[in-house]
Amino acid sequence: MKTAFFEITPSEKETLKARKDLGEPLFFSEEMHKVSPVKFRDAEIVSVFVYSQLTAEVLKKCPRLKFVSTRSTGYDHVDLEYCRKKKIVVSNVPHYGENTVAEHTFALILGLSRRTRQAYIKALRSDYSLDGLQGFDLQGKTLGVIGTGRIGLRVVRIAGGFGMNVLAYDAFPNSLIAETLNFKYVPLERLLSDSDIVTLHAPYTPQTHHLIHRENIGLMKKGAILINTARGALVDTEALTLALDKGWLSGAGLDVLEGEDLVKEERQILSHQYSNEKLRTLLQTHILRNRDNVIITPHVAFNSRESFMRILQTTMTNILAFRAGRPENTVGLPPAKR
């Protein structure tokens, strides 16, 4: 089966080419929707990362496609309804970096709580005064964790090491694990109002779109910090900008951004037609980037050496399992009825 890999880095290509059991795959550094269909038209298997938008229109250009292997846990970039109708199997990497993303979450928390960005900038200017650099301890503070999957629970464990109190919100609470790890499930509104730091670890679905929005962001404790290492669209960027402008929130740590694909392509913005809503989101993102109480990292929370190898290993396992007729780590909708 011909396999096409998209969004491949040189190091990933080197690792995959060493695998003789993958045959002679095609490699593209670009997202799938940006590559000419002529180059991958015969592919029966495609592997992508999160920036490839596998819409029905894109998938139709690959008529022999039987299997999609996304090198991510999330799969909201894949049109599952179209795949269901065409009997295209979709697999993901269900867990590869719960500790990796959780550690990055605390890197953002500590960067804000100890004002390391401001301290670094002052040091570059040979200014070693303490003005404007006073931070706060995490011990005794309340951390609100939204989403208690593998990553969220790892965050809870790390928070325990800092001596923090933990509240959590999840659509499917697990009282046994809450008792074991010494945290408490509460309604979302209470979590927002009682937490000094709120961190997001929920999947992105139509139901969680703008989970943090203009109405409920005002419930957050004055001076609180918001962290997002999950999906950008969980947070209404306009609401976040407003809360920071008013001084209601004291900071934000963002590894993901709403309209992240547009932010990546902003150099080509003049040659594309974008909706006013997308352009407004891009402008608000620029405003956030210029704030000294906002730390933005370019979707790298997953990107450790160990996590990188786990992603590739699981992806290769998924592909080989599908070729052997026993798909693993499948996601999506049940098969369409005839």
KOLVO-620520 format. One record per residue (C-alpha): residue number from 0; residue in three letters; x, y, z. Coordinates in pm, 1 decimal. Layout:
N
  resi  resn         u         v         w
   NUM   ala         X         Y         Z
...
//
This chain:
338
  resi  resn         u         v         w
     0   met       0.0       0.0       0.0
     1   lys     137.1     340.8     -98.1
     2   thr     175.3     567.9     205.4
     3   ala     209.3     946.9     205.3
     4   phe     338.7    1140.7     506.2
     5   phe     261.8    1511.7     538.1
     6   glu     405.3    1780.8     770.9
     7   ile     722.5    1574.7     804.3
     8   thr    1037.4    1726.5     951.5
     9   pro    1383.8    1618.3     831.4
    10   ser    1445.4    1418.3    1150.3
    11   glu    1109.2    1242.4    1117.6
    12   lys    1185.2    1160.5     754.6
    13   glu    1520.6    1013.0     850.9
    14   thr    1361.9     794.9    1118.8
    15   leu    1081.0     673.0     892.0
    16   lys    1307.1     602.2     593.7
    17   ala    1507.5     364.3     811.9
    18   arg    1197.8     147.9     851.5
    19   lys    1209.5    -100.1     564.7
    20   asp     867.4    -241.9     655.2
    21   leu     701.3      83.0     543.6
    22   gly     797.4      22.3     181.3
    23   glu     872.0     338.5     -18.7
    24   pro     658.7     611.7     136.8
    25   leu     612.9     963.0       2.9
    26   phe     725.1    1252.4     222.1
    27   phe     597.7    1610.5     217.8
    28   ser     694.5    1889.6     453.5
    29   glu     373.8    2080.7     373.0
    30   glu      21.8    2021.8     501.2
    31   met    -180.9    1780.7     288.8
    32   his    -424.4    2046.3     166.5
    33   lys    -133.1    2251.1      28.4
    34   val      20.8    1971.9    -181.8
    35   ser     -84.4    1912.2    -541.8
    36   pro    -316.1    1605.6    -545.5
    37   val    -124.6    1469.9    -842.9
    38   lys     166.0    1392.6    -609.7
    39   phe     -32.6    1169.5    -372.7
    40   arg    -336.1    1064.8    -575.9
    41   asp    -251.4     692.9    -556.4
    42   ala    -192.5     687.0    -180.2
    43   glu    -400.2     437.7      15.3
    44   ile    -262.2     551.1     350.7
    45   val    -190.1     907.7     463.3
    46   ser     -31.0    1029.3     785.4
    47   val     -70.7    1389.7     896.5
    48   phe     -21.5    1622.6    1189.6
    49   val    -280.6    1870.2    1320.1
    50   tyr    -233.5    2145.3    1062.3
    51   ser    -346.2    1935.1     765.8
    52   gln    -714.8    2010.5     719.0
    53   leu    -860.0    1682.0     596.2
    54   thr   -1193.6    1813.5     476.5
    55   ala   -1417.2    1617.2     242.9
    56   glu   -1286.4    1828.6     -44.6
    57   val    -925.8    1735.7      34.0
    58   leu   -1001.9    1368.4      96.7
    59   lys   -1188.3    1336.5    -233.8
    60   lys    -861.6    1412.4    -412.0
    61   cys    -725.1    1081.5    -282.5
    62   pro    -971.0     831.3    -435.7
    63   arg    -782.8     517.1    -325.8
    64   leu    -755.1     629.2      36.8
    65   lys    -832.9     359.8     294.0
    66   phe    -658.6     475.5     610.7
    67   val    -570.6     803.0     787.0
    68   ser    -312.6     797.4    1066.6
    69   thr    -290.9    1129.5    1248.6
    70   arg      22.1    1185.6    1452.3
    71   ser    -175.5    1348.6    1731.2
    72   thr    -425.3    1268.1    2001.8
    73   gly    -681.3    1518.1    1873.6
    74   tyr    -851.6    1451.6    1540.9
    75   asp   -1081.7    1749.1    1491.3
    76   his    -887.1    1830.0    1171.7
    77   val   -1024.8    1515.6    1004.7
    78   asp   -1374.4    1499.3     852.7
    79   leu   -1489.9    1187.3    1034.8
    80   glu   -1833.9    1190.1     872.6
    81   tyr   -1681.7    1170.7     525.6
    82   cys   -1442.9     896.2     639.1
    83   arg   -1733.3     699.8     784.9
    84   lys   -1929.7     719.3     460.3
    85   lys   -1629.8     616.2     251.1
    86   lys   -1522.4     347.0     500.5
    87   ile   -1188.2     516.0     559.1
    88   val   -1038.7     404.8     890.6
    89   val    -889.0     676.5    1112.3
    90   ser    -635.6     614.4    1389.7
    91   asn    -466.6     851.5    1631.7
    92   val    -191.5     845.7    1893.1
    93   pro    -405.4     822.2    2208.1
    94   his    -128.7     883.6    2456.2
    95   tyr     229.2     981.8    2395.4
    96   gly     305.4    1278.1    2614.7
    97   glu      80.5    1319.5    2913.4
    98   asn     385.9    1396.6    3125.3
    99   thr     538.9    1604.8    2842.4
   100   val     237.6    1834.4    2803.2
   101   ala     181.4    1848.1    3179.4
   102   glu     540.6    1959.0    3236.1
   103   his     503.0    2230.7    2972.2
   104   thr     184.8    2340.9    3147.3
   105   phe     387.4    2402.8    3461.3
   106   ala     660.9    2573.2    3260.9
   107   leu     397.1    2827.5    3156.9
   108   ile     257.0    2851.6    3509.9
   109   leu     601.6    2910.5    3659.7
   110   gly     694.5    3154.2    3384.9
   111   leu     397.1    3367.3    3485.5
   112   ser     406.1    3314.7    3860.6
   113   arg     777.0    3405.2    3880.9
   114   arg     767.7    3665.7    3599.5
   115   thr    1061.0    3502.2    3421.7
   116   arg     990.1    3673.7    3087.4
   117   gln    1010.1    4017.9    3243.1
   118   ala    1319.9    3920.3    3443.5
   119   tyr    1494.6    3792.3    3130.3
   120   ile    1420.5    4110.7    2936.2
   121   lys    1549.5    4327.6    3223.0
   122   ala    1867.5    4120.7    3245.2
   123   leu    1928.4    4162.1    2871.0
   124   arg    1918.1    4537.0    2931.9
   125   ser    2165.8    4502.2    3219.9
   126   asp    1888.8    4609.2    3457.1
   127   tyr    1916.2    4401.0    3773.9
   128   ser    1665.8    4588.7    3985.4
   129   leu    1376.7    4398.0    4138.8
   130   asp    1113.1    4648.9    4026.2
   131   gly     813.5    4474.9    3871.8
   132   leu     951.9    4125.3    3925.2
   133   gln     774.8    4010.4    4240.3
   134   gly     604.8    3677.6    4179.7
   135   phe     400.2    3446.2    4399.2
   136   asp     431.6    3097.7    4547.5
   137   leu     231.1    2806.9    4411.0
   138   gln     210.3    2635.5    4749.1
   139   gly    -134.9    2680.9    4896.7
   140   lys    -284.1    2820.0    4575.3
   141   thr    -584.3    2656.5    4408.7
   142   leu    -538.6    2504.9    4064.4
   143   gly    -847.7    2446.3    3851.9
   144   val    -804.0    2162.2    3602.9
   145   ile   -1059.8    2145.8    3321.5
   146   gly   -1047.2    1797.7    3173.0
   147   thr    -914.6    1501.1    3370.9
   148   gly    -790.1    1271.5    3099.1
   149   arg    -432.7    1144.5    3103.1
   150   ile    -278.4    1490.1    3072.1
   151   gly    -513.0    1654.8    3320.4
   152   leu    -447.1    1385.7    3580.5
   153   arg     -72.9    1421.9    3532.0
   154   val    -112.9    1794.8    3597.0
   155   val    -302.5    1709.6    3916.5
   156   arg     -16.0    1488.3    4032.9
   157   ile     245.3    1756.2    3966.6
   158   ala      31.4    2014.8    4145.1
   159   gly      36.7    1791.8    4451.6
   160   gly     415.4    1812.3    4454.8
   161   phe     389.9    2192.0    4471.2
   162   gly     149.9    2173.4    4762.2
   163   met    -142.1    2315.2    4564.0
   164   asn    -511.5    2256.4    4622.8
   165   val    -682.8    2113.9    4314.2
   166   leu   -1035.8    2150.6    4182.5
   167   ala   -1142.9    1977.4    3863.0
   168   tyr   -1421.5    1981.2    3609.9
   169   asp   -1496.8    1701.9    3365.8
   170   ala   -1806.4    1590.4    3177.2
   171   phe   -1738.0    1240.0    3311.4
   172   pro   -1600.4    1272.4    3664.5
   173   asn   -1420.9     980.2    3826.2
   174   ser   -1480.1     995.8    4200.2
   175   leu   -1240.1     709.2    4274.1
   176   ile    -942.6     877.3    4107.0
   177   ala   -1038.7    1206.6    4273.9
   178   glu   -1021.0    1042.0    4614.9
   179   thr    -693.2     870.8    4529.3
   180   leu    -524.4    1188.9    4405.2
   181   asn    -687.2    1415.2    4664.2
   182   phe    -875.0    1659.4    4442.0
   183   lys   -1239.5    1758.6    4415.0
   184   tyr   -1476.9    1771.6    4119.5
   185   val   -1690.8    2085.2    4109.5
   186   pro   -1916.4    2258.4    3853.9
   187   leu   -1731.0    2469.3    3596.9
   188   glu   -1863.8    2794.7    3741.4
   189   arg   -1726.9    2716.4    4087.3
   190   leu   -1391.7    2607.1    3947.4
   191   leu   -1357.1    2939.6    3766.1
   192   ser   -1455.3    3146.1    4069.1
   193   asp   -1240.8    2959.0    4323.5
   194   ser    -917.5    2894.6    4131.6
   195   asp    -604.0    3107.0    4131.0
   196   ile    -487.4    2932.3    3813.5
   197   val    -710.9    2762.0    3555.8
   198   thr    -559.6    2516.6    3308.3
   199   leu    -737.1    2358.8    3010.7
   200   his    -695.3    1993.2    2913.2
   201   ala   -1025.7    1918.6    2742.0
   202   pro   -1067.2    1791.1    2383.8
   203   tyr   -1201.9    2025.1    2120.0
   204   thr   -1555.1    1938.4    2004.2
   205   pro   -1853.6    2146.0    1895.3
   206   gln   -1968.7    2126.3    2257.2
   207   thr   -1641.5    2264.5    2396.5
   208   his   -1602.1    2545.6    2142.5
   209   his   -1535.7    2863.3    2342.5
   210   leu   -1567.2    2673.5    2669.2
   211   ile   -1415.0    2987.4    2819.8
   212   his   -1618.0    3278.7    2688.3
   213   arg   -1720.4    3636.0    2761.9
   214   glu   -1989.5    3538.3    3013.2
   215   asn   -1795.7    3293.2    3227.8
   216   ile   -1445.5    3442.2    3210.2
   217   gly   -1584.0    3716.5    3433.6
   218   leu   -1644.4    3452.9    3701.2
   219   met   -1271.2    3396.9    3738.7
   220   lys   -1101.8    3524.9    4050.4
   221   lys    -953.1    3871.2    4001.6
   222   gly    -582.1    3832.2    3933.8
   223   ala    -615.0    3470.0    3821.3
   224   ile    -406.6    3312.4    3543.8
   225   leu    -537.9    3112.2    3247.2
   226   ile    -329.5    2834.6    3085.5
   227   asn    -416.9    2657.8    2759.7
   228   thr    -210.0    2369.9    2622.3
   229   ala    -509.0    2187.5    2471.9
   230   arg    -681.6    2350.4    2172.9
   231   gly    -696.9    2719.7    2090.2
   232   ala   -1068.2    2733.9    2016.4
   233   leu   -1152.9    2630.2    2372.4
   234   val   -1099.3    2997.2    2457.4
   235   asp   -1275.3    3296.4    2303.4
   236   thr    -973.6    3513.2    2217.3
   237   glu   -1176.8    3833.6    2228.9
   238   ala   -1301.8    3751.7    2579.4
   239   leu    -948.7    3669.7    2697.2
   240   thr    -808.2    3993.5    2552.1
   241   leu   -1081.4    4194.6    2720.8
   242   ala   -1024.1    4025.3    3058.5
   243   leu    -651.2    4103.3    3038.1
   244   asp    -712.8    4460.8    2923.0
   245   lys    -940.3    4523.9    3220.0
   246   gly    -686.8    4373.5    3458.6
   247   trp    -930.1    4103.2    3563.6
   248   leu    -683.0    3832.2    3474.4
   249   ser    -318.1    3888.3    3564.8
   250   gly    -177.4    3670.1    3289.2
   251   ala    -216.6    3389.3    3039.9
   252   gly       6.6    3107.5    2916.3
   253   leu     -90.0    2982.9    2570.0
   254   asp      68.8    2699.4    2376.0
   255   val    -227.7    2697.0    2137.7
   256   leu    -417.7    2980.9    1976.2
   257   glu    -760.0    3021.4    1825.8
   258   gly    -721.4    3028.4    1448.5
   259   glu    -374.8    2878.4    1482.2
   260   asp    -362.9    2778.2    1115.0
   261   leu    -422.7    3140.6    1015.1
   262   val    -148.3    3261.8    1249.1
   263   lys      95.0    3021.9    1080.0
   264   glu       3.2    3154.6     736.2
   265   glu     -18.0    3525.3     815.1
   266   arg     268.1    3608.7     577.8
   267   gln      41.3    3501.0     290.5
   268   ile    -264.7    3675.3     429.2
   269   leu    -286.9    3933.6     150.6
   270   ser    -320.5    3660.5    -113.6
   271   his    -612.4    3483.9      59.5
   272   gln    -974.4    3560.6     126.1
   273   tyr   -1055.7    3532.5     497.5
   274   ser   -1373.6    3607.9     687.6
   275   asn   -1392.2    3916.5     906.1
   276   glu   -1419.0    3688.8    1208.5
   277   lys   -1087.9    3515.7    1127.3
   278   leu    -914.0    3844.3    1060.9
   279   arg   -1041.2    3981.1    1392.4
   280   thr    -907.2    3672.9    1572.8
   281   leu    -567.8    3721.0    1406.3
   282   leu    -557.8    4085.0    1518.3
   283   gln    -646.5    3988.5    1875.8
   284   thr    -369.8    3727.7    1873.0
   285   his    -120.9    3998.0    1774.0
   286   ile    -244.8    4209.2    2064.5
   287   leu    -189.8    3916.7    2302.5
   288   arg     163.0    3862.0    2171.0
   289   asn     259.5    4216.5    2263.0
   290   arg     154.0    4187.3    2627.8
   291   asp     425.5    4128.2    2885.1
   292   asn     188.9    3922.3    3102.3
   293   val     115.5    3670.2    2825.5
   294   ile     350.2    3386.2    2735.3
   295   ile     286.0    3228.2    2395.1
   296   thr     468.6    2917.9    2275.1
   297   pro     418.4    2776.9    1922.0
   298   his     227.4    2454.2    1996.9
   299   val     534.6    2280.2    2135.8
   300   ala     399.4    2132.3    2459.5
   301   phe     417.6    1784.1    2304.8
   302   asn     765.4    1834.1    2159.5
   303   ser    1019.8    1648.1    2369.1
   304   arg    1266.4    1389.5    2238.0
   305   glu    1084.6    1113.6    2421.6
   306   ser     740.0    1222.3    2305.0
   307   phe     863.3    1257.6    1945.8
   308   met     978.9     896.4    1938.8
   309   arg     657.7     769.2    2099.7
   310   ile     448.6     951.2    1837.0
   311   leu     644.6     802.5    1549.4
   312   gln     649.2     455.2    1702.6
   313   thr     272.5     452.8    1757.8
   314   thr     212.9     592.3    1408.7
   315   met     421.9     316.6    1252.5
   316   thr     243.1      57.8    1466.3
   317   asn     -95.0     197.4    1354.1
   318   ile       2.4     178.6     987.0
   319   leu     143.8    -172.8    1006.7
   320   ala    -157.3    -293.5    1208.2
   321   phe    -394.7    -157.1     943.9
   322   arg    -196.9    -320.9     665.6
   323   ala    -220.0    -648.9     859.7
   324   gly    -598.8    -617.3     875.8
   325   arg    -621.7    -541.3    1248.2
   326   pro    -645.1    -162.1    1292.4
   327   glu    -543.5     -19.0    1628.8
   328   asn    -622.3     309.1    1807.6
   329   thr    -916.8     377.9    1578.9
   330   val   -1134.9     683.0    1633.5
   331   gly   -1443.6     833.2    1481.0
   332   leu   -1798.1     737.4    1398.9
   333   pro   -1946.7     387.9    1351.7
   334   pro   -1966.5     252.7     995.8
   335   ala   -2240.6     397.2     779.6
   336   lys   -2549.1     179.6     743.0
   337   arg   -2625.4      44.7     398.8
//
